[in-house]
Amino acid sequence: MEHPYLISGKAELSNSAELYTRIKFPVGETFLATGLGLSKEVQEREQILNFGLRLLAIDEWLEAYKRLRSQTQQSVRHKAFPSIAEGRKNAGKSSTIADFIKVASRPDRFADRMTKKLFHQSMAARQFNSCDTHLIGEQAPNPDSRVTLSRDRDKLGMNRVQLDWRLSPIDKYTIARSQQLIAAEFERSGLGKIHVELTDDEATWRSVAGSYHHIGTTRMSSNPREGVVDEHCQVHGIHNLYVAGSSVFPTSGLSNPTLTIVALAIRLADRLKDRLDNSAEISPAVAVQAL
C-alpha cells in the first residue's frame, strides 16, 4: 500500500485568511499548511476511505513571470498527473500575452521581487488567494498489489525487487468522490471555489504518484493464515526473526507513517531488551548445571 498523491486542481479563495493563503504559516518554529478532510459520518454515508486535500498557496503573478522568463509554458511545479500538467501547458501556449499583461500590470511586484532576491529576503509571509490542491488518500489493502523478486539481478547477483502497485475501485472512488464533496462544501460555505482538474481515465490513474510511504507486505495478525508477524512484530513460526516498520501495518490509514514506525521500533526494542536481560540472568545457572 501507499498514500496516492497528486496535485489535482486549484482553489480560489474569496477572502484572505492567513492559514489558507500564506505560503508558510509559522507557529513557533513549526510551519503549518491547511488541510481539508471528511467527517466520519460522511465517510460512512458515502462508503469511502480517509482522504485529505491540502491547500498550498501559489503566486499567480510569479507563475506568469517564471513562464515568461523560461520561455516555456511548462508548469514550474511538480504535477503528479502528467495529463494535467500537459493540459495546462497546451492551454498556456495561447496565454503568453495574458502572462505578459499580468506581469506588466504589476511593476511594483517585479520591483519587490528583485529587491527581495537582491537582499535574500523571504517571500513566505506574502499572502495569496490562489492555492494548489494537493490530494492524498488512504489506500485499501489489495492482494493484487505486491512486491516480488524479478529474474533480473543486481551487481551482487541478487534478484532485483519488482513492484506491482495497483489502485482498486474503492481507491479511485475515494479520490474522485471526496474531491466532489469538499469542492461543493467549500463553495457552499463561501470560502471560494475549487477547480478540480482530475479526469477519470486509465491513463490518468496510471500516472498517479505515491507519497514515499511504503506500507504493507508483512502484515500484522494474530492468525498466521492472515499475516506475517504477530502483535509483537515476531514472524510467525520463527522465534528470532522480527520486523518493525510500516510493512506490518494491516491498513494504510491517511497519516504519515513515520511516528508509528518509530513507536513500533521502540516497543520492539524494549521487548527484546527484556528478553535478553532475562536470558542473561538464567544463563549462569544453566552453565553450572551443564558443568
C-alpha positions in Angstrom: 0.0 0.0 0.0 0.9 3.6 -0.4 -0.8 7.0 0.0 -1.9 8.0 -3.5 -0.8 11.6 -4.2 -1.4 14.2 -6.8 -1.9 18.0 -7.4 -5.4 17.7 -8.6 -6.5 21.3 -9.2 -6.7 24.8 -7.9 -8.6 26.7 -5.3 -9.6 30.4 -5.5 -10.4 31.9 -2.1 -13.0 34.6 -1.6 -11.1 36.3 1.2 -7.6 36.3 2.5 -7.2 34.0 5.5 -3.7 33.7 6.8 -3.8 30.0 7.4 -5.0 29.4 3.9 -3.2 32.0 1.9 0.3 32.2 3.3 2.9 30.1 1.6 4.3 29.3 5.0 2.4 29.8 8.3 4.7 29.7 11.3 3.7 28.7 14.8 6.9 29.0 16.8 9.5 27.0 14.8 6.8 24.9 13.0 5.3 25.7 9.6 1.7 24.7 9.1 -0.4 24.2 6.0 -4.1 23.9 5.6 -5.8 20.5 5.0 -9.5 19.7 4.4 -10.9 16.3 5.2 -14.2 14.5 5.6 -16.1 13.7 8.8 -16.5 10.1 9.9 -20.2 10.4 9.2 -19.7 11.4 5.6 -17.2 8.6 5.1 -19.7 6.1 6.4 -22.5 7.5 4.4 -20.5 7.6 1.1 -18.6 4.4 1.9 -15.3 5.9 1.1 -11.8 5.7 2.7 -10.0 8.5 4.5 -8.9 11.5 2.4 -7.2 14.9 2.7 -7.0 17.9 0.5 -4.1 20.3 1.3 -4.2 23.9 0.2 -0.7 25.3 -0.7 -0.7 29.0 -1.7 0.7 29.9 -5.0 1.6 33.3 -6.5 -0.1 33.6 -9.9 2.0 36.7 -10.8 5.2 34.8 -10.0 4.0 31.8 -12.1 3.4 34.0 -15.1 6.8 35.7 -14.6 8.6 32.3 -14.4 6.8 31.1 -17.6 7.9 34.2 -19.5 11.4 34.1 -18.1 11.9 30.5 -19.1 10.1 31.0 -22.5 8.2 27.8 -21.9 4.7 27.1 -20.8 5.6 24.1 -18.7 4.4 24.3 -15.1 7.2 25.2 -12.7 5.6 23.0 -10.0 5.6 19.2 -9.9 2.5 17.6 -11.1 1.7 14.1 -10.1 -0.6 13.9 -13.1 1.3 14.4 -16.4 -2.0 14.7 -18.2 -3.0 17.7 -16.0 0.4 19.3 -16.5 0.2 18.7 -20.2 -3.2 20.2 -20.3 -2.0 23.3 -18.5 1.0 23.5 -20.8 -1.1 23.3 -24.0 -3.6 25.8 -22.7 -0.8 28.1 -21.8 0.5 28.3 -25.4 -2.2 30.7 -26.2 -1.8 32.7 -23.0 1.7 34.2 -23.4 0.1 37.6 -24.0 -2.0 37.1 -20.8 1.1 36.3 -18.8 2.8 39.4 -20.2 -0.1 41.6 -19.3 -0.3 40.0 -15.8 3.4 40.7 -15.2 3.5 44.2 -16.8 0.4 45.3 -15.0 2.2 45.0 -11.6 5.6 46.7 -11.9 5.6 47.0 -8.1 5.6 43.2 -7.8 8.6 43.0 -10.2 10.5 45.6 -8.2 9.6 43.9 -4.9 10.8 40.5 -6.2 14.1 41.9 -7.4 14.6 43.7 -4.0 13.9 40.6 -2.0 16.1 38.5 -4.3 18.9 41.0 -4.0 18.8 41.2 -0.2 17.9 37.5 0.2 14.6 38.2 1.9 11.9 35.5 2.2 8.6 35.9 0.4 7.0 33.3 2.7 4.9 35.9 4.6 3.2 37.2 1.5 -0.4 36.2 1.2 -2.1 34.9 -2.0 -5.7 34.0 -2.8 -4.8 31.1 -5.1 -3.8 27.7 -3.9 -2.8 24.4 -5.5 -4.9 21.5 -4.2 -2.6 18.6 -3.1 -4.6 15.4 -2.7 -3.5 12.5 -0.5 -5.7 9.4 0.1 -5.9 6.2 2.1 -5.4 3.0 0.0 -7.3 -0.2 0.8 -5.3 -3.4 1.1 -5.2 -5.1 -2.3 -3.8 -8.7 -2.8 -3.1 -7.8 -6.5 -0.6 -5.1 -5.2 2.6 -7.0 -4.2 6.4 -7.0 -4.1 8.1 -9.9 -5.8 11.6 -10.8 -7.0 12.3 -10.5 -10.7 14.7 -12.6 -12.7 17.0 -9.6 -13.2 19.9 -9.5 -10.9 22.0 -6.6 -9.5 25.8 -6.3 -9.4 25.9 -8.5 -6.3 23.9 -11.3 -8.1 20.8 -10.7 -6.0 17.4 -10.8 -7.6 16.0 -7.3 -8.1 12.8 -6.2 -6.4 9.7 -5.9 -8.7 6.9 -3.7 -7.5 3.3 -4.2 -8.8 1.3 -1.3 -7.3 -2.3 -1.1 -8.2 -5.3 1.1 -7.4 -8.5 -0.6 -6.7 -12.0 0.7 -7.5 -12.5 1.9 -3.8 -9.2 3.9 -4.0 -10.3 5.7 -7.2 -13.9 6.3 -5.9 -12.5 7.8 -2.7 -10.3 10.2 -4.7 -13.0 11.3 -7.1 -15.9 11.5 -4.7 -14.1 13.1 -1.9 -13.0 16.0 -4.2 -16.5 16.5 -5.3 -17.8 16.6 -1.7 -15.1 19.0 -0.5 -15.4 21.3 -3.5 -19.2 21.5 -3.0 -18.9 22.3 0.7 -16.0 24.8 0.0 -18.2 26.8 -2.3 -21.4 26.4 -0.2 -19.5 27.8 2.8 -18.5 30.9 0.9 -14.8 30.1 1.2 -14.3 30.2 -2.6 -14.2 27.8 -5.5 -12.2 24.6 -6.1 -11.4 23.8 -9.7 -11.0 20.0 -10.0 -8.7 19.1 -12.9 -8.8 15.3 -12.4 -10.1 13.3 -15.3 -11.3 9.8 -14.7 -9.4 7.8 -17.4 -7.0 4.9 -17.3 -4.0 7.0 -18.5 -4.6 9.4 -15.7 -4.9 6.7 -13.0 -1.7 5.0 -14.2 0.2 8.3 -13.7 -0.8 8.7 -10.0 2.2 9.1 -7.7 2.9 7.7 -4.3 3.9 9.7 -1.2 7.1 7.6 -0.4 5.1 5.9 2.3 5.7 2.2 1.7 3.1 0.2 3.7 2.2 -3.5 3.9 3.6 -6.8 2.7 4.4 -8.2 6.2 1.0 -7.7 7.6 0.5 -7.9 11.4 -2.1 -10.5 12.5 -2.7 -12.9 15.4 -3.6 -15.5 12.9 -0.6 -16.9 10.8 -3.1 -17.5 7.9 -3.8 -13.8 7.7 -0.5 -12.2 8.4 3.3 -12.5 8.6 4.0 -11.1 12.1 2.2 -11.3 15.4 1.3 -8.4 17.7 4.9 -8.3 18.9 6.3 -7.9 15.3 7.7 -11.5 15.5 7.5 -13.5 12.3 5.1 -16.4 12.8 6.9 -19.7 13.5 10.4 -18.1 13.7 11.4 -17.3 17.3 14.4 -15.0 16.5 13.1 -13.0 13.5 11.3 -9.7 13.9 10.1 -6.9 11.6 9.5 -3.4 12.8 8.3 -0.9 10.1 5.3 0.2 8.1 5.3 -3.1 6.3 3.4 -4.6 9.3 0.5 -2.1 9.1 -2.7 -4.0 8.3 -4.1 -0.9 6.7 -2.5 2.3 5.5 -4.7 5.0 7.1 -4.1 8.5 6.0 -1.4 9.9 8.3 2.3 9.9 7.7 3.6 6.5 9.0 6.9 7.6 10.5 5.8 8.3 14.0 4.0 4.9 14.2 7.1 3.2 12.8 9.3 4.7 15.5 6.8 3.7 18.2 6.8 0.1 16.9 10.6 0.1 16.9 10.9 1.4 20.4 8.3 -1.1 21.7 10.1 -4.0 20.0 13.5 -2.8 21.3 12.1 -2.7 24.9 10.7 -6.2 24.4 14.0 -7.6 23.0 16.0 -6.0 25.8 13.8 -7.6 28.5 14.2 -11.0 26.8 17.9 -10.6 26.6 18.2 -9.4 30.2 16.1 -12.4 31.3 18.3 -14.7 29.3 21.4 -13.3 30.8 20.1 -13.8 34.3 19.4 -17.5 33.8 22.5 -18.3 31.7 24.9 -18.8 34.7 22.6 -21.4 36.3 22.3 -23.2 33.0 26.1 -23.1 32.7 26.6 -24.6 36.2 24.2 -27.4 35.5 25.9 -28.1 32.3 29.2 -28.5 34.1 
